[in-house]
Amino acid sequence: MARRSQVGSRDAFDAAAADFAALGRHLWEPIGADVVELVDPRPGERVLDACCGTGASAIPTARRVDVEGHVDAVDISGPMVAELRERVSGLPQLHAHEADVTAWEGTGYDLVQSVLGIFFFPDVAAGARRLNGAARPGGRVAFTIWRRGAVEPAGRQLTLSVAEVTGVEPPGERPRGPVDAINQPTTFAPWLSGLGLSDVDVVTHERRLTMTPEVAWLLVLGSGYRGALDELTPDQIARVRDCYLARLDETGLTHLDTTTLTGLGTTP
Ligand SMILES: C[S@@+](CC[C@H](N)C(=O)[O-])C[C@H]1O[C@@H](n2cnc3c(N)ncnc32)[C@H](O)[C@@H]1O
């Protein structure tokens, strides 16, 4: 997502909640389904789904652990949690909580997972360590992040469009941040081992999002990218939309790389 969102724009996610759910069909849900298939939650397990959003991984996880299991789905955004609560009738094993998961006190989980969440933590390693500590000894931990370069071309065109519409100097390429040190399989695996996990494996899910105009704009409205529109008037937002879609067209961005890396490990 946009760098702005990666440093934790909670307001952006609050505003995005309804569109986030609409984008889910195209983006979040297929990613969540792949992760759940990989981590294989079993009937009766206790799971912490950190940064759950509207439930792309928490809901299929709850189905797998079944009524004898328990899923704590935690998100810092109240509107995200409200959307999730509306979607979970018939899953009494799924418990949605509005909270900062880096301060979550639950422990002893069989599985701790966070899909596209940890890079929002102000201190990514400290937050990830905290999540590891929530798993029971011998429990499974899974963190999913974007692979280097994924999603960014759309963010760049959005940034340039906002600059054009607001008349500011277009910013340069985004500066490298902490996540750039870990967003390739060769760097993610040792980082996870360094957090104290064993049996570490990193699985790459290659995927591409078809950027119809509807989906391309939903990607802005239904993700942390929405924060880029925060200060704009409705008229400016409409112009940003037109400019962004025209730029995607001109640059031939018909398919966006949305490849993810899921790192799995076991706690000591
Ligand atoms: C890109 S979304 C991913 C949501 C979901 N896991 C999915 O795959 O659809 C990132 C989510 O992380 C949440 N988030 C960011 N920082 C958080 C924190 N410290 N504690 C809990 N949730 C957080 C945001 O509110 C947002 O819903």
The ligand as an SDF file (V2000), in Angstrom:
LIG
                    3D

 27 29  0  0  0  0  0  0  0  0999 V2000
   -4.2040   -3.9060    4.3460 C   0  0  0  0  0  0  0  0  0  0  0  0
   -5.3160   -4.1280    5.6570 S   0  0  0  0  0  0  0  0  0  0  0  0
   -5.3740   -5.9050    5.7320 C   0  0  0  0  0  0  0  0  0  0  0  0
   -6.6160   -6.4180    6.4350 C   0  0  0  0  0  0  0  0  0  0  0  0
   -6.8210   -7.9250    6.3970 C   0  0  0  0  0  0  0  0  0  0  0  0
   -5.7920   -8.6510    7.1140 N   0  0  0  0  0  0  0  0  0  0  0  0
   -6.9330   -8.4210    4.9760 C   0  0  0  0  0  0  0  0  0  0  0  0
   -6.0180   -9.1290    4.5300 O   0  0  0  0  0  0  0  0  0  0  0  0
   -7.9160   -8.1080    4.3160 O   0  0  0  0  0  0  0  0  0  0  0  0
   -4.3910   -3.6980    7.1000 C   0  0  0  0  0  0  0  0  0  0  0  0
   -5.2230   -3.6160    8.3690 C   0  0  0  0  0  0  0  0  0  0  0  0
   -4.3170   -3.4620    9.4750 O   0  0  0  0  0  0  0  0  0  0  0  0
   -4.9910   -2.7160   10.4670 C   0  0  0  0  0  0  0  0  0  0  0  0
   -3.9970   -2.2760   11.4530 N   0  0  0  0  0  0  0  0  0  0  0  0
   -2.9400   -1.4660   11.2400 C   0  0  0  0  0  0  0  0  0  0  0  0
   -2.2300   -1.3110   12.3750 N   0  0  0  0  0  0  0  0  0  0  0  0
   -2.8440   -2.0620   13.3320 C   0  0  0  0  0  0  0  0  0  0  0  0
   -2.5960   -2.3210   14.7250 C   0  0  0  0  0  0  0  0  0  0  0  0
   -1.5630   -1.7820   15.3490 N   0  0  0  0  0  0  0  0  0  0  0  0
   -3.4260   -3.1450   15.4000 N   0  0  0  0  0  0  0  0  0  0  0  0
   -4.4930   -3.6980   14.7540 C   0  0  0  0  0  0  0  0  0  0  0  0
   -4.7900   -3.4740   13.4550 N   0  0  0  0  0  0  0  0  0  0  0  0
   -3.9690   -2.6790   12.7510 C   0  0  0  0  0  0  0  0  0  0  0  0
   -5.6690   -1.6290    9.6430 C   0  0  0  0  0  0  0  0  0  0  0  0
   -6.7040   -0.9820   10.3600 O   0  0  0  0  0  0  0  0  0  0  0  0
   -6.1840   -2.4340    8.4480 C   0  0  0  0  0  0  0  0  0  0  0  0
   -7.4880   -2.9170    8.6650 O   0  0  0  0  0  0  0  0  0  0  0  0
  1  2  1  0
  2  3  1  0
  2 10  1  0
  3  4  1  0
  4  5  1  0
  5  6  1  0
  5  7  1  0
  7  8  2  0
  7  9  1  0
 10 11  1  0
 11 12  1  0
 11 26  1  0
 12 13  1  0
 13 14  1  0
 13 24  1  0
 14 15  1  0
 14 23  1  0
 15 16  2  0
 16 17  1  0
 17 18  1  0
 17 23  2  0
 18 19  1  0
 18 20  2  0
 20 21  1  0
 21 22  2  0
 22 23  1  0
 24 25  1  0
 24 26  1  0
 26 27  1  0
M  CHG  2   2   1   9  -1
M  END
$$$$
